[in-house]
Amino acid sequence: MAGTWHRVRTYLRHLVKARSRHGVHSPFIYALMDEVLCRDAPLAEVKDIEQRRRRLQASRKRIHVTDLGAGSSLGLGTERSVGAIARSALKPPRQARLLYRLVRHFRPGTVLELGTSLGITTAYLARAAEPGMVFTLEGCPNTLAIAREGLEELGIGNVEAVEGAFSDTLPGILERIGHVDLAFIDGHHDREATLGYFEHVLARSHEGTVLVFDDIHWSPGMSQAWARIQEHPRATVTADLYHLGLVFLRGGQARQHFRLRC
Ligand SMILES: C[S@@+](CC[C@H](N)C(=O)[O-])C[C@H]1O[C@@H](n2cnc3c(N)ncnc32)[C@H](O)[C@@H]1O
């Protein structure tokens, strides 16, 4: 309940305070809004991914879910239908398209996703990143198995899906890939955990890296984590889109933090 009130309050604040591109004086952010953030349109390239989403949403198959994230404290139970997961846990099409456009725009060679779930957003990231690689981490073996099935069915080959708790798998994967060009952090929505993943990914980031945090106002703890991330000296430009937070590490840039709406 506290989380629901927090989301209502922060959303209302966002509606009041967020600026459209005409109220933004940063040429970088203006161009990003104009060319990427506010350019939503149907995407023919993801038609098959959306067909798969609809099939998953209709599925009554029940699976045992291993929840290593903040949801583990919500009493959601350990057995859920695939349909219920597909309807509640995945980025909706509009936000998935936004991620697609971000990846297309920045052309990352290496994309890291924390939280694969059923692999729908992974598929968006991978299609957009081609020929770049997507490394996606997931702690629940049963949801990951469905994600892998889907990626194969969709003919998506540029994904390496890694099973295990982020705390176990993230250090090794970062060591192996060397650097991250774009990270989408969409799992374990907890203050300390989020700040820990931020530090890990930051250590393998460069000035062109884009970090995307999901659900930055999901709870008071997540809003606090977002505020701490914005204070980090390397986070020179940040954009709060309410559901997502974008962090840019651009050097030689005055520190600027934006709340944006299209
Ligand atoms: C919100 S879902 C990801 C949704 C997905 N990115 C999408 O939009 O299609 C978060 C996922 O992260 C996984 N997860 C949460 N905390 C984790 C942790 N500490 N280690 C590994 N996986 C975790 C959960 O099992 C869940 O499947």
Ligand as a Chemical Component Dictionary entry (heavy atoms), coordinates in Angstrom:
data_LIG
# 
_chem_comp.id                   LIG 
_chem_comp.type                 NON-POLYMER 
_chem_comp.pdbx_formal_charge   0 
_chem_comp.three_letter_code    LIG 
# 
loop_
_chem_comp_atom.comp_id 
_chem_comp_atom.atom_id 
_chem_comp_atom.alt_atom_id 
_chem_comp_atom.type_symbol 
_chem_comp_atom.charge 
_chem_comp_atom.model_Cartn_x 
_chem_comp_atom.model_Cartn_y 
_chem_comp_atom.model_Cartn_z 
_chem_comp_atom.pdbx_ordinal 
LIG C1  C1  C 0  10.543 -7.049  -14.208 1  
LIG S1  S1  S 1  11.162 -8.615  -14.659 2  
LIG C2  C2  C 0  12.082 -8.294  -16.131 3  
LIG C3  C3  C 0  11.222 -7.977  -17.302 4  
LIG C4  C4  C 0  11.935 -7.948  -18.629 5  
LIG N1  N1  N 0  13.092 -7.091  -18.627 6  
LIG C5  C5  C 0  10.968 -7.470  -19.700 7  
LIG O1  O1  O 0  10.659 -6.273  -19.752 8  
LIG O2  O2  O -1 10.521 -8.308  -20.511 9  
LIG C6  C6  C 0  12.467 -8.826  -13.480 10 
LIG C7  C7  C 0  13.139 -10.186 -13.560 11 
LIG O3  O3  O 0  14.341 -10.096 -12.794 12 
LIG C8  C8  C 0  14.543 -11.322 -12.119 13 
LIG N2  N2  N 0  15.313 -11.015 -10.904 14 
LIG C9  C9  C 0  14.959 -10.150 -9.914  15 
LIG N3  N3  N 0  15.917 -10.088 -8.970  16 
LIG C10 C10 C 0  16.894 -10.930 -9.378  17 
LIG C11 C11 C 0  18.168 -11.266 -8.840  18 
LIG N4  N4  N 0  18.591 -10.741 -7.694  19 
LIG N5  N5  N 0  18.928 -12.136 -9.520  20 
LIG C12 C12 C 0  18.494 -12.676 -10.698 21 
LIG N6  N6  N 0  17.292 -12.389 -11.266 22 
LIG C13 C13 C 0  16.514 -11.522 -10.620 23 
LIG C14 C14 C 0  13.159 -11.835 -11.801 24 
LIG O4  O4  O 0  13.178 -13.265 -11.698 25 
LIG C15 C15 C 0  12.337 -11.330 -12.976 26 
LIG O5  O5  O 0  12.159 -12.321 -13.953 27 
# 
loop_
_chem_comp_bond.comp_id 
_chem_comp_bond.atom_id_1 
_chem_comp_bond.atom_id_2 
_chem_comp_bond.value_order 
_chem_comp_bond.pdbx_ordinal 
LIG C1  S1  SING 1  
LIG S1  C2  SING 2  
LIG S1  C6  SING 3  
LIG C2  C3  SING 4  
LIG C3  C4  SING 5  
LIG C4  N1  SING 6  
LIG C4  C5  SING 7  
LIG C5  O1  DOUB 8  
LIG C5  O2  SING 9  
LIG C6  C7  SING 10 
LIG C7  O3  SING 11 
LIG C7  C15 SING 12 
LIG O3  C8  SING 13 
LIG C8  N2  SING 14 
LIG C8  C14 SING 15 
LIG N2  C9  SING 16 
LIG N2  C13 SING 17 
LIG C9  N3  DOUB 18 
LIG N3  C10 SING 19 
LIG C10 C11 SING 20 
LIG C10 C13 DOUB 21 
LIG C11 N4  SING 22 
LIG C11 N5  DOUB 23 
LIG N5  C12 SING 24 
LIG C12 N6  DOUB 25 
LIG N6  C13 SING 26 
LIG C14 O4  SING 27 
LIG C14 C15 SING 28 
LIG C15 O5  SING 29 
# 
